């Protein structure tokens, strides 16, 4: 009986894997996006909160434990891009949080947009945050470096120049909108401008060491 149950479980897992493999990435991401936003709707942001807002890199961070602070709220969603953050932004800005640490843009880069178009999207998002919650301290974190030697994300291969151009625009947007630009490359990048291999297992997302280095690098800004 146990053998039969194992076979059935294996067959079910294989069928699920085959089915999801046939789905376009957006279909899976949208389902997860709906799940997360429906949860966030039940967990309102307050004026005392510090919000980490972004995509999967933010989603994967255990920030309460990394910083030892209970008032940090993680509002990252896997596969999200700038338009997705815009769509759910009211869940964050309605609470007028103390601080927002924004990290977004790498998925937009993978969609093949030009540096100019990326900057336009990013500026529109920042300007909306500033309008909706002007008292919030907004920190614009640079898009992190990637390491394409892993050959994992085809949409990012050859996009290093675009990432740098977007970060140049983010720095400029921060200066023009009264935000704080946070350059993460000195703590995460190697001498060639790639994400250090010891901080990732796929060339894009951070492992535990990567999260520790990231959060140590911005600790003073979070706690100030």
N, CA, C and O of each residue as an XYZ file, in Angstrom:
896
protein
N       0.832     -1.210      0.000
C       0.000      0.000      0.000
C       0.869      1.264      0.000
O       0.592      2.234     -0.706
N       1.930      1.217      0.817
C       2.827      2.365      0.879
C       3.477      2.617     -0.476
O       3.658      3.763     -0.887
N       3.828      1.527     -1.166
C       4.449      1.658     -2.481
C       3.490      2.304     -3.465
O       3.881      3.163     -4.255
N       2.215      1.880     -3.412
C       1.200      2.455     -4.300
C       1.019      3.939     -4.033
O       0.915      4.738     -4.964
N       0.983      4.307     -2.748
C       0.826      5.727     -2.384
C       2.013      6.547     -2.871
O       1.849      7.681     -3.321
N       3.211      5.970     -2.779
C       4.396      6.687     -3.264
C       4.311      6.900     -4.774
O       4.646      7.968     -5.285
N       3.857      5.863     -5.477
C       3.730      5.964     -6.932
C       2.709      7.034     -7.294
O       2.935      7.838     -8.198
N       1.577      7.039     -6.578
C       0.544      8.037     -6.845
C       1.045      9.443     -6.571
O       0.775     10.370     -7.335
N       1.783      9.597     -5.464
C       2.320     10.917     -5.117
C       3.315     11.393     -6.161
O       3.320     12.560     -6.552
N       4.164     10.460     -6.608
C       5.143     10.812     -7.634
C       4.444     11.198     -8.933
O       4.826     12.167     -9.590
N       3.418     10.435     -9.298
C       2.682     10.714    -10.529
C       2.002     12.072    -10.463
O       1.992     12.818    -11.442
N       1.430     12.391     -9.294
C       0.760     13.687     -9.131
C       1.757     14.828     -9.236
O       1.488     15.840     -9.883
N       2.916     14.660     -8.593
C       3.943     15.705     -8.658
C       4.445     15.896    -10.077
O       4.665     17.022    -10.523
N       4.628     14.772    -10.795
C       5.099     14.861    -12.174
C       4.071     15.545    -13.062
O       4.419     16.334    -13.940
N       2.797     15.233    -12.822
C       1.738     15.862    -13.618
C       1.681     17.353    -13.367
O       1.494     18.134    -14.300
N       1.841     17.764    -12.099
C       1.825     19.195    -11.773
C       3.009     19.908    -12.421
O       2.863     20.997    -12.976
N       4.181     19.281    -12.344
C       5.370     19.890    -12.938
C       5.207     20.047    -14.442
O       5.586     21.067    -15.018
N       4.635     19.017    -15.073
C       4.436     19.097    -16.522
C       3.438     20.178    -16.886
O       3.604     20.881    -17.883
N       2.395     20.308    -16.069
C       1.362     21.308    -16.360
C       1.896     22.714    -16.200
O       1.644     23.573    -17.045
N       2.631     22.962    -15.129
C       3.156     24.309    -14.898
C       4.260     24.647    -15.884
O       4.455     25.815    -16.224
N       4.990     23.629    -16.351
C       6.036     23.892    -17.335
C       5.449     24.397    -18.638
O       6.116     25.113    -19.385
N       4.198     24.029    -18.920
C       3.549     24.451    -20.157
C       2.957     25.846    -20.051
O       2.618     26.462    -21.061
N       2.831     26.347    -18.816
C       2.255     27.669    -18.627
C       3.306     28.739    -18.891
O       4.479     28.540    -18.575
N       2.904     29.868    -19.463
C       3.844     30.980    -19.592
C       4.188     31.517    -18.216
O       3.346     31.457    -17.320
N       5.409     32.047    -18.004
C       5.814     32.558    -16.694
C       4.818     33.537    -16.106
O       4.606     33.535    -14.894
N       4.196     34.380    -16.931
C       3.268     35.388    -16.430
C       2.065     34.758    -15.755
O       1.536     35.304    -14.787
N       1.621     33.588    -16.272
C       0.447     32.953    -15.689
C       0.732     32.507    -14.276
O      -0.101     32.689    -13.388
N       1.912     31.918    -14.051
C       2.284     31.485    -12.715
C       2.506     32.689    -11.814
O       2.070     32.695    -10.663
N       3.181     33.707    -12.331
C       3.463     34.904    -11.535
C       2.178     35.608    -11.136
O       2.058     36.060     -9.998
N       1.213     35.713    -12.046
C      -0.037     36.395    -11.739
C      -0.801     35.682    -10.638
O      -1.408     36.329     -9.785
N      -0.776     34.362    -10.647
C      -1.454     33.588     -9.611
C      -0.833     33.874     -8.250
O      -1.543     34.105     -7.271
N       0.478     33.858     -8.195
C       1.183     34.149     -6.948
C       0.953     35.598     -6.538
O       0.772     35.889     -5.356
N       0.959     36.502     -7.504
C       0.711     37.923     -7.240
C      -0.650     38.109     -6.576
O      -0.774     38.856     -5.606
N      -1.662     37.435     -7.095
C      -3.004     37.520     -6.516
C      -3.037     36.967     -5.091
O      -3.690     37.526     -4.210
N      -2.330     35.872     -4.883
C      -2.284     35.283     -3.539
C      -1.661     36.247     -2.539
O      -2.187     36.450     -1.445
N      -0.544     36.832     -2.923
C       0.173     37.714     -2.006
C      -0.589     39.013     -1.743
O      -0.697     39.456     -0.600
N      -1.118     39.621     -2.811
C      -1.837     40.883     -2.611
C      -3.107     40.683     -1.794
O      -3.501     41.573     -1.040
N      -3.750     39.530     -1.933
C      -4.945     39.268     -1.123
C      -4.581     39.150      0.352
O      -5.370     39.521      1.222
N      -3.388     38.634      0.633
C      -2.917     38.571      2.016
C      -2.546     39.955      2.524
O      -2.907     40.328      3.640
N      -1.827     40.716      1.710
C      -1.419     42.058      2.115
C      -2.631     42.947      2.402
O      -2.562     43.854      3.231
N      -3.731     42.681      1.713
C      -4.945     43.463      1.929
C      -5.459     43.313      3.359
O      -6.106     44.217      3.887
N      -5.172     42.178      3.980
C      -5.615     41.907      5.347
C      -4.608     42.364      6.391
O      -4.877     42.299      7.591
N      -3.437     42.831      5.929
C      -2.351     43.218      6.832
C      -1.948     44.659      6.547
O      -0.929     44.904      5.901
N      -2.738     45.607      7.024
C      -2.495     47.009      6.667
C      -1.171     47.546      7.203
O      -0.685     47.135      8.256
N      -0.617     48.463      6.449
C       0.597     49.175      6.840
C       0.220     50.300      7.800
O      -0.832     50.924      7.664
N       1.100     50.549      8.773
C       0.868     51.640      9.721
C       1.978     52.686      9.604
O       2.993     52.475      8.941
N       1.752     53.805     10.262
C       2.683     54.929     10.177
C       4.046     54.599     10.778
O       5.039     55.245     10.441
N       4.108     53.609     11.656
C       5.362     53.247     12.312
C       6.171     52.226     11.522
O       7.282     51.874     11.918
N       5.624     51.752     10.415
C       6.251     50.648      9.692
C       7.373     51.093      8.750
O       7.391     52.217      8.248
N       8.296     50.174      8.537
C       9.328     50.292      7.521
C       9.035     49.205      6.494
O       9.006     48.020      6.827
N       8.820     49.606      5.256
C       8.360     48.672      4.229
C       9.463     48.387      3.217
O      10.077     49.305      2.675
N       9.704     47.111      2.972
C      10.573     46.688      1.884
C       9.674     46.286      0.724
O       8.888     45.344      0.830
N       9.797     47.007     -0.380
C       8.880     46.880     -1.501
C       9.651     46.467     -2.749
O      10.635     47.107     -3.119
N       9.198     45.388     -3.400
C       9.917     44.966     -4.598
C       9.465     43.636     -5.140
O       8.293     43.272     -5.049
N      10.432     42.899     -5.718
C      10.134     41.646     -6.399
C      10.641     40.460     -5.591
O      10.643     40.499     -4.361
N      11.074     39.398     -6.282
C      11.458     38.169     -5.590
C      12.654     38.349     -4.665
O      12.751     37.669     -3.644
N      13.562     39.251     -5.008
C      14.732     39.451     -4.151
C      14.299     39.984     -2.790
O      14.839     39.582     -1.759
N      13.337     40.877     -2.791
C      12.762     41.342     -1.533
C      11.909     40.268     -0.905
O      11.990     40.030      0.300
N      11.092     39.617     -1.707
C      10.185     38.571     -1.230
C      10.921     37.538     -0.378
O      10.387     37.064      0.624
N      12.142     37.192     -0.774
C      12.876     36.138     -0.092
C      13.574     36.547      1.192
O      14.203     35.706      1.835
N      13.485     37.801      1.585
C      14.226     38.277      2.751
C      13.462     38.171      4.056
O      12.304     38.583      4.134
N      14.092     37.628      5.073
C      13.511     37.578      6.429
C      14.004     38.812      7.197
O      14.867     38.715      8.070
N      13.444     39.954      6.856
C      13.982     41.215      7.333
C      13.765     41.454      8.825
O      14.598     42.082      9.478
N      12.656     40.960      9.367
C      12.443     41.117     10.806
C      13.595     40.498     11.591
O      14.081     41.081     12.560
N      14.021     39.328     11.171
C      15.101     38.634     11.867
C      16.461     39.215     11.515
O      17.326     39.340     12.382
N      16.657     39.567     10.260
C      17.950     40.107      9.852
C      18.259     41.433     10.533
O      19.411     41.717     10.860
N      17.219     42.246     10.747
C      17.426     43.536     11.408
C      17.059     43.503     12.886
O      17.414     44.417     13.630
N      16.363     42.476     13.314
C      15.913     42.410     14.704
C      14.890     43.490     15.015
O      14.931     44.094     16.086
N      13.959     43.740     14.072
C      12.955     44.789     14.225
C      11.587     44.259     13.821
O      11.422     43.703     12.735
N      10.613     44.433     14.697
C       9.270     43.901     14.445
C       8.428     44.789     13.539
O       7.410     44.334     13.018
N       8.823     46.037     13.340
C       7.991     46.958     12.550
C       8.383     46.999     11.076
O       7.985     47.916     10.359
N       9.160     46.015     10.615
C       9.502     45.927      9.198
C       8.486     45.031      8.504
O       8.206     43.927      8.971
N       7.934     45.501      7.394
C       6.952     44.739      6.629
C       7.540     44.415      5.250
O       8.020     45.303      4.545
N       7.494     43.150      4.884
C       7.986     42.702      3.587
C       6.840     42.727      2.590
O       5.854     42.008      2.747
N       6.976     43.559      1.561
C       5.973     43.646      0.508
C       6.611     43.360     -0.863
O       6.354     44.043     -1.855
N       7.444     42.330     -0.867
C       8.010     41.853     -2.124
C       7.143     40.754     -2.698
O       6.559     39.965     -1.955
N       7.056     40.696     -4.019
C       6.314     39.630     -4.686
C       7.161     39.084     -5.832
O       7.627     39.830     -6.694
N       7.344     37.797     -5.822
C       8.121     37.117     -6.845
C       7.640     37.489     -8.252
O       6.439     37.537     -8.516
N       8.587     37.749     -9.139
C       8.353     38.064    -10.556
C       7.727     39.434    -10.797
O       7.386     39.752    -11.937
N       7.566     40.249     -9.765
C       6.913     41.538     -9.965
C       7.822     42.497    -10.724
O       9.048     42.401    -10.683
N       7.168     43.425    -11.416
C       7.850     44.474    -12.174
C       7.242     45.809    -11.768
O       6.326     45.850    -10.946
N       7.739     46.887    -12.330
C       7.275     48.212    -11.924
C       5.761     48.374    -12.079
O       5.134     48.903    -11.160
N       5.136     47.954    -13.179
C       3.676     48.091    -13.287
C       2.920     47.314    -12.211
O       1.866     47.758    -11.755
N       3.449     46.159    -11.801
C       2.814     45.393    -10.748
C       2.859     46.111     -9.414
O       1.883     46.105     -8.663
N       4.000     46.733     -9.118
C       4.115     47.513     -7.883
C       3.152     48.703     -7.918
O       2.518     49.026     -6.914
N       3.050     49.346     -9.075
C       2.110     50.456     -9.217
C       0.678     50.007     -8.924
O      -0.081     50.715     -8.261
N       0.326     48.846     -9.416
C      -1.040     48.339     -9.273
C      -1.415     48.111     -7.815
O      -2.569     48.310     -7.438
N      -0.455     47.697     -6.990
C      -0.733     47.398     -5.585
C      -0.193     48.460     -4.635
O      -0.182     48.259     -3.420
N       0.244     49.567     -5.171
C       0.921     50.572     -4.356
C       0.049     51.110     -3.233
O       0.547     51.397     -2.144
N      -1.244     51.249     -3.486
C      -2.136     51.793     -2.471
C      -2.143     51.004     -1.178
O      -2.421     51.558     -0.115
N      -1.837     49.703     -1.254
C      -1.767     48.900     -0.036
C      -0.643     49.369      0.885
O      -0.681     49.137      2.093
N       0.341     50.021      0.310
C       1.478     50.525      1.088
C       1.290     51.995      1.449
O       1.405     52.371      2.615
N       1.005     52.815      0.460
C       0.960     54.258      0.696
C      -0.221     54.689      1.552
O      -0.160     55.735      2.198
N      -1.287     53.911      1.573
C      -2.459     54.280      2.383
C      -2.128     54.321      3.865
O      -2.802     55.007      4.634
N      -1.085     53.583      4.276
C      -0.688     53.575      5.681
C       0.349     54.618      6.029
O       0.727     54.749      7.193
N       0.820     55.368      5.037
C       1.836     56.409      5.253
C       2.971     55.905      6.147
O       3.192     56.442      7.232
N       3.690     54.872      5.693
C       4.743     54.297      6.533
C       5.889     55.258      6.788
O       6.072     56.249      6.081
N       6.654     54.935      7.819
C       7.811     55.757      8.179
C       8.847     55.767      7.057
O       9.374     56.820      6.701
N       9.135     54.586      6.501
C      10.143     54.460      5.448
C       9.701     53.416      4.434
O       8.979     52.473      4.760
N      10.152     53.606      3.193
C      10.004     52.587      2.156
C      11.370     52.366      1.519
O      12.032     53.315      1.098
N      11.784     51.108      1.454
C      13.002     50.728      0.747
C      12.567     50.027     -0.534
O      12.115     48.883     -0.509
N      12.710     50.726     -1.646
C      12.252     50.225     -2.938
C      13.387     49.532     -3.684
O      14.481     50.080     -3.817
N      13.115     48.324     -4.169
C      14.063     47.600     -5.009
C      13.268     46.941     -6.134
O      12.640     45.901     -5.936
N      13.302     47.550     -7.303
C      12.494     47.066     -8.418
C      13.174     47.441     -9.738
O      13.901     48.432     -9.817
N      12.922     46.628    -10.773
C      13.431     46.990    -12.090
C      14.102     45.863    -12.861
O      14.151     45.905    -14.091
N      14.625     44.847    -12.156
C      15.379     43.815    -12.877
C      14.475     43.007    -13.794
O      14.902     42.615    -14.880
N      13.240     42.749    -13.388
C      12.330     42.010    -14.267
C      11.927     42.851    -15.474
O      11.722     42.320    -16.566
N      11.815     44.152    -15.276
C      11.532     45.054    -16.389
C      12.678     45.011    -17.399
O      12.446     45.025    -18.608
N      13.914     44.958    -16.899
C      15.080     44.847    -17.779
C      14.988     43.565    -18.606
O      15.273     43.580    -19.804
N      14.591     42.459    -17.980
C      14.525     41.175    -18.677
C      13.451     41.153    -19.751
O      13.465     40.287    -20.625
N      12.509     42.111    -19.694
C      11.445     42.179    -20.693
C      11.896     42.893    -21.972
O      11.123     43.035    -22.920
N      13.154     43.339    -21.985
C      13.716     43.902    -23.197
C      13.445     45.378    -23.410
O      13.605     45.872    -24.526
N      13.038     46.099    -22.371
C      12.761     47.521    -22.500
C      14.060     48.316    -22.597
O      15.093     47.899    -22.074
N      13.999     49.441    -23.257
C      15.164     50.307    -23.364
C      15.425     51.002    -22.034
O      14.546     51.080    -21.175
N      16.637     51.501    -21.878
C      16.985     52.217    -20.652
C      16.102     53.446    -20.473
O      15.742     53.789    -19.348
N      15.751     54.108    -21.566
C      14.884     55.292    -21.495
C      13.496     54.922    -21.009
O      12.929     55.600    -20.153
N      12.952     53.852    -21.553
C      11.614     53.413    -21.141
C      11.616     52.957    -19.697
O      10.668     53.225    -18.958
N      12.663     52.276    -19.290
C      12.780     51.833    -17.901
C      12.790     53.035    -16.956
O      12.119     53.027    -15.924
N      13.545     54.054    -17.311
C      13.627     55.252    -16.474
C      12.267     55.944    -16.375
O      11.901     56.439    -15.310
N      11.530     55.980    -17.462
C      10.197     56.595    -17.447
C       9.269     55.850    -16.495
O       8.546     56.464    -15.710
N       9.296     54.538    -16.570
C       8.469     53.723    -15.674
C       8.838     53.973    -14.212
O       7.977     54.168    -13.354
N      10.129     53.962    -13.965
C      10.609     54.101    -12.591
C      10.255     55.476    -12.035
O       9.810     55.589    -10.893
N      10.449     56.514    -12.833
C      10.146     57.871    -12.381
C       8.659     58.013    -12.050
O       8.301     58.621    -11.042
N       7.803     57.456    -12.892
C       6.372     57.546    -12.649
C       5.989     56.898    -11.311
O       5.156     57.422    -10.572
N       6.605     55.765    -11.017
C       6.343     55.082     -9.756
C       6.800     55.930     -8.572
O       6.056     56.100     -7.606
N       8.006     56.454     -8.642
C       8.548     57.252     -7.537
C       7.705     58.506     -7.318
O       7.389     58.852     -6.180
N       7.349     59.171     -8.380
C       6.551     60.389     -8.246
C       5.194     60.099     -7.622
O       4.670     60.912     -6.861
N       4.635     58.961     -7.937
C       3.352     58.603     -7.328
C       3.502     58.326     -5.839
O       2.660     58.738     -5.041
N       4.573     57.626     -5.461
C       4.811     57.385     -4.032
C       4.948     58.710     -3.290
O       4.385     58.882     -2.209
N       5.688     59.636     -3.866
C       5.898     60.926     -3.223
C       4.589     61.696     -3.072
O       4.381     62.378     -2.068
N       3.711     61.591     -4.061
C       2.410     62.271     -3.974
C       1.527     61.649     -2.900
O       0.886     62.361     -2.127
N       1.496     60.345     -2.856
C       0.530     59.661     -2.000
C       0.960     59.589     -0.547
O       0.113     59.511      0.343
N       2.254     59.612     -0.290
C       2.713     59.591      1.098
C       3.959     60.474      1.232
O       5.067     59.965      1.402
N       3.777     61.782      1.155
C       4.915     62.720      1.130
C       5.769     62.705      2.386
O       6.930     63.113      2.342
N       5.222     62.244      3.507
C       5.998     62.231      4.742
C       6.874     61.001      4.906
O       7.655     60.919      5.855
N       6.757     60.058      4.007
C       7.545     58.824      4.077
C       8.954     59.050      3.540
O       9.131     59.666      2.489
N       9.955     58.551      4.263
C      11.319     58.581      3.759
C      11.461     57.465      2.724
O      11.258     56.290      3.030
N      11.807     57.845      1.510
C      11.873     56.885      0.417
C      13.327     56.640      0.012
O      14.055     57.566     -0.343
N      13.728     55.375      0.074
C      15.085     54.968     -0.271
C      15.027     54.171     -1.576
O      14.375     53.129     -1.646
N      15.705     54.664     -2.594
C      15.728     54.006     -3.891
C      17.004     53.172     -3.991
O      18.096     53.703     -4.194
N      16.849     51.881     -3.849
C      18.000     50.992     -3.915
C      18.334     50.669     -5.374
O      17.444     50.422     -6.188
N      19.592     50.677     -5.680
C      20.008     50.354     -7.042
C      19.597     48.931     -7.394
O      19.568     48.054     -6.530
N      19.282     48.708     -8.658
C      19.093     47.342     -9.130
C      20.413     46.609     -8.906
O      21.478     47.104     -9.273
N      20.332     45.440     -8.308
C      21.548     44.714     -7.957
C      22.268     44.179     -9.193
O      21.643     43.954    -10.229
N      23.573     43.979     -9.086
C      24.285     43.348    -10.200
C      23.821     41.909    -10.378
O      23.306     41.292     -9.445
N      24.007     41.385    -11.572
C      23.694     39.979    -11.843
C      24.995     39.269    -12.207
O      26.025     39.904    -12.433
N      24.927     37.955    -12.258
C      26.098     37.168    -12.643
C      25.662     36.176    -13.716
O      25.144     35.099    -13.418
N      25.882     36.562    -14.966
C      25.401     35.750    -16.078
C      26.272     34.535    -16.377
O      25.985     33.790    -17.315
N      27.330     34.324    -15.596
C      28.117     33.105    -15.788
C      27.304     31.865    -15.420
O      27.638     30.754    -15.834
N      26.233     32.057    -14.637
C      25.351     30.940    -14.293
C      24.477     30.530    -15.481
O      23.975     29.407    -15.522
N      24.294     31.437    -16.448
C      23.507     31.165    -17.659
C      22.085     30.707    -17.325
O      21.507     29.884    -18.035
N      21.538     31.238    -16.258
C      20.223     30.785    -15.788
C      19.078     31.597    -16.391
O      18.044     31.042    -16.760
N      19.268     32.914    -16.491
C      18.188     33.798    -16.925
C      18.539     34.403    -18.282
O      19.296     35.369    -18.372
N      17.977     33.818    -19.324
C      18.329     34.228    -20.684
C      17.948     35.675    -20.962
O      18.612     36.357    -21.742
N      16.875     36.146    -20.323
C      16.436     37.512    -20.551
C      17.382     38.562    -19.997
O      17.236     39.747    -20.295
N      18.351     38.140    -19.193
C      19.302     39.085    -18.608
C      20.694     38.981    -19.224
O      21.567     39.795    -18.921
N      20.905     38.001    -20.074
C      22.218     37.848    -20.695
C      22.481     39.030    -21.643
O      21.689     39.322    -22.539
N      23.601     39.684    -21.416
C      23.961     40.838    -22.227
C      23.287     42.138    -21.812
O      23.387     43.143    -22.516
N      22.596     42.124    -20.665
C      21.853     43.317    -20.233
C      22.581     44.111    -19.144
O      21.993     45.002    -18.533
N      23.831     43.798    -18.904
C      24.563     44.501    -17.850
C      24.619     46.011    -18.094
O      24.489     46.799    -17.157
N      24.812     46.407    -19.343
C      24.873     47.831    -19.676
C      23.538     48.516    -19.401
O      23.506     49.650    -18.923
N      22.449     47.835    -19.699
C      21.119     48.399    -19.442
C      20.886     48.564    -17.950
O      20.307     49.562    -17.519
N      21.330     47.600    -17.160
C      21.177     47.693    -15.704
C      21.934     48.903    -15.167
O      21.421     49.645    -14.330
N      23.148     49.094    -15.653
C      23.936     50.249    -15.203
C      23.264     51.565    -15.609
O      23.244     52.522    -14.836
N      22.721     51.603    -16.815
C      22.042     52.818    -17.286
C      20.806     53.096    -16.446
O      20.525     54.250    -16.122
N      20.068     52.058    -16.093
C      18.905     52.244    -15.232
C      19.329     52.781    -13.874
O      18.679     53.676    -13.333
N      20.399     52.253    -13.322
C      20.866     52.737    -12.026
C      21.315     54.196    -12.086
O      21.116     54.950    -11.134
N      21.913     54.586    -13.194
C      22.271     56.002    -13.361
C      21.011     56.863    -13.324
O      21.005     57.947    -12.741
N      19.949     56.370    -13.950
C      18.677     57.105    -13.948
C      18.065     57.132    -12.557
O      17.524     58.156    -12.139
N      18.145     56.013    -11.833
C      17.588     55.967    -10.473
C      18.305     56.961     -9.576
O      17.676     57.639     -8.764
N      19.619     57.049     -9.721
C      20.390     58.020     -8.937
C      19.902     59.452     -9.221
O      19.751     60.263     -8.307
N      19.666     59.737    -10.488
C      19.200     61.066    -10.891
C      17.783     61.317    -10.381
O      17.485     62.407     -9.891
N      16.919     60.327    -10.491
C      15.537     60.464    -10.009
C      15.521     60.724     -8.512
O      14.740     61.543     -8.028
N      16.382     60.028     -7.779
C      16.456     60.229     -6.334
C      16.821     61.669     -6.002
O      16.214     62.283     -5.125
N      17.800     62.198     -6.695
C      18.238     63.578     -6.448
C      17.145     64.580     -6.779
O      16.993     65.588     -6.088
N      16.386     64.311     -7.829
C      15.371     65.255     -8.289
C      14.062     65.170     -7.517
O      13.248     66.091     -7.581
N      13.848     64.084     -6.790
C      12.577     63.911     -6.072
C      12.749     63.902     -4.554
O      11.797     63.623     -3.825
N      13.940     64.202     -4.080
C      14.167     64.277     -2.644
C      14.224     62.934     -1.954
O      13.880     62.826     -0.777
N      14.658     61.895     -2.678
C      14.806     60.557     -2.105
C      16.283     60.267     -1.827
O      17.164     61.029     -2.226
N      16.533     59.170     -1.147
C      17.901     58.743     -0.879
C      18.260     57.594     -1.810
O      17.587     56.563     -1.817
N      19.314     57.768     -2.592
C      19.782     56.694     -3.470
C      20.722     55.792     -2.686
O      21.624     56.270     -1.998
N      20.507     54.484     -2.794
C      21.327     53.511     -2.083
C      22.018     52.617     -3.110
O      21.363     51.806     -3.764
N      23.311     52.755     -3.253
C      24.085     51.984     -4.215
C      24.506     50.659     -3.570
O      25.327     50.644     -2.653
N      23.946     49.561     -4.049
C      24.225     48.249     -3.473
C      25.403     47.545     -4.134
O      25.849     46.505     -3.648
N      25.913     48.091     -5.228
C      26.986     47.424     -5.954
C      28.284     47.292     -5.158
O      28.932     46.249     -5.249
N      28.692     48.296     -4.382
C      29.950     48.136     -3.642
C      29.950     46.952     -2.683
O      31.006     46.375     -2.424
N      28.783     46.576     -2.148
C      28.753     45.465     -1.189
C      28.450     44.125     -1.851
O      28.788     43.076     -1.302
N      27.816     44.147     -3.024
C      27.404     42.886     -3.654
C      28.191     42.525     -4.911
O      28.213     41.362     -5.313
N      28.840     43.512     -5.537
C      29.514     43.276     -6.801
C      30.974     42.903     -6.660
O      31.630     43.247     -5.677
N      31.476     42.184     -7.673
C      32.900     41.873     -7.695
C      33.647     42.932     -8.506
O      33.058     43.936     -8.905
N      34.926     42.715     -8.749
C      35.746     43.714     -9.439
C      35.290     43.961    -10.876
O      35.583     45.012    -11.446
N      34.582     43.009    -11.457
C      34.100     43.148    -12.835
C      32.659     43.665    -12.907
O      32.099     43.810    -13.994
N      32.070     43.939    -11.753
C      30.709     44.447    -11.745
C      29.645     43.364    -11.786
O      28.480     43.651    -12.059
N      30.030     42.122    -11.516
C      29.067     41.025    -11.448
C      28.665     40.772    -10.000
O      29.416     41.084     -9.076
N      27.492     40.210     -9.812
C      27.103     39.758     -8.482
C      28.090     38.687     -8.035
O      28.329     37.719     -8.757
N      28.661     38.857     -6.855
C      29.658     37.899     -6.382
C      29.056     36.492     -6.324
O      27.952     36.296     -5.815
N      29.789     35.535     -6.845
C      29.285     34.171     -6.940
C      28.949     33.576     -5.577
O      28.058     32.734     -5.469
N      29.657     34.009     -4.542
C      29.394     33.449     -3.215
C      28.105     33.961     -2.592
O      27.699     33.480     -1.534
N      27.448     34.938     -3.237
C      26.213     35.497     -2.706
C      24.966     35.003     -3.441
O      23.861     35.470     -3.164
N      25.130     34.066     -4.370
C      23.998     33.624     -5.177
C      24.189     32.171     -5.604
O      25.312     31.667     -5.630
N      23.090     31.507     -5.937
C      23.204     30.161     -6.501
C      22.567     30.073     -7.883
O      22.463     28.991     -8.461
N      22.137     31.236     -8.414
C      21.553     31.235     -9.753
C      21.935     32.456    -10.589
O      21.505     32.585    -11.735
N      22.736     33.343    -10.020
C      23.189     34.524    -10.749
C      22.312     35.748    -10.593
O      22.658     36.826    -11.077
N      21.177     35.594     -9.921
C      20.243     36.714     -9.749
C      19.792     36.866     -8.304
O      19.905     37.947     -7.726
N      19.291     35.804     -7.730
C      18.755     35.858     -6.369
C      19.865     35.665     -5.335
O      20.908     35.078     -5.620
N      19.617     36.164     -4.150
C      20.611     36.095     -3.093
C      20.455     34.837     -2.254
O      19.342     34.365     -2.022
N      21.570     34.306     -1.808
C      21.533     33.258     -0.790
C      21.653     33.913      0.585
O      21.609     35.138      0.697
N      21.804     33.110      1.615
C      21.861     33.666      2.962
C      22.968     34.677      3.157
O      22.752     35.721      3.772
N      24.158     34.384      2.640
C      25.287     35.314      2.777
C      24.975     36.626      2.060
O      25.318     37.706      2.543
N      24.321     36.521      0.902
C      23.965     37.716      0.152
C      22.996     38.601      0.914
O      23.155     39.822      0.946
N      21.992     37.989      1.527
C      21.042     38.780      2.316
C      21.727     39.427      3.511
O      21.419     40.564      3.869
N      22.648     38.709      4.123
C      23.357     39.271      5.273
C      24.185     40.486      4.857
O      24.176     41.506      5.546
N      24.895     40.383      3.746
C      25.717     41.494      3.274
C      24.841     42.677      2.877
O      25.156     43.818      3.216
N      23.753     42.422      2.169
C      22.822     43.487      1.768
C      22.296     44.227      2.996
O      22.394     45.451      3.083
N      21.745     43.483      3.930
C      21.117     44.142      5.077
C      22.143     44.810      5.990
O      21.851     45.841      6.595
N      23.329     44.240      6.093
C      24.377     44.912      6.865
C      24.754     46.232      6.200
O      25.070     47.208      6.880
N      24.721     46.258      4.869
C      25.094     47.465      4.136
C      24.120     48.616      4.292
O      24.504     49.775      4.135
N      22.862     48.316      4.600
C      21.864     49.384      4.750
C      21.353     49.501      6.192
O      20.385     50.215      6.455
N      21.991     48.816      7.094
C      21.503     48.762      8.487
C      21.372     50.159      9.107
O      20.376     50.445      9.771
N      22.341     51.008      8.903
C      22.283     52.342      9.493
C      21.098     53.140      8.954
O      20.480     53.907      9.693
N      20.779     52.966      7.670
C      19.640     53.686      7.078
C      18.322     53.171      7.632
O      17.385     53.943      7.835
N      18.251     51.894      7.871
C      17.010     51.307      8.408
C      16.783     51.765      9.829
O      15.648     52.040     10.218
N      17.841     51.852     10.607
C      17.715     52.118     12.032
C      17.787     53.607     12.376
O      17.490     53.981     13.510
N      18.170     54.459     11.435
C      18.334     55.881     11.757
C      16.997     56.530     12.129
O      16.952     57.723     12.428
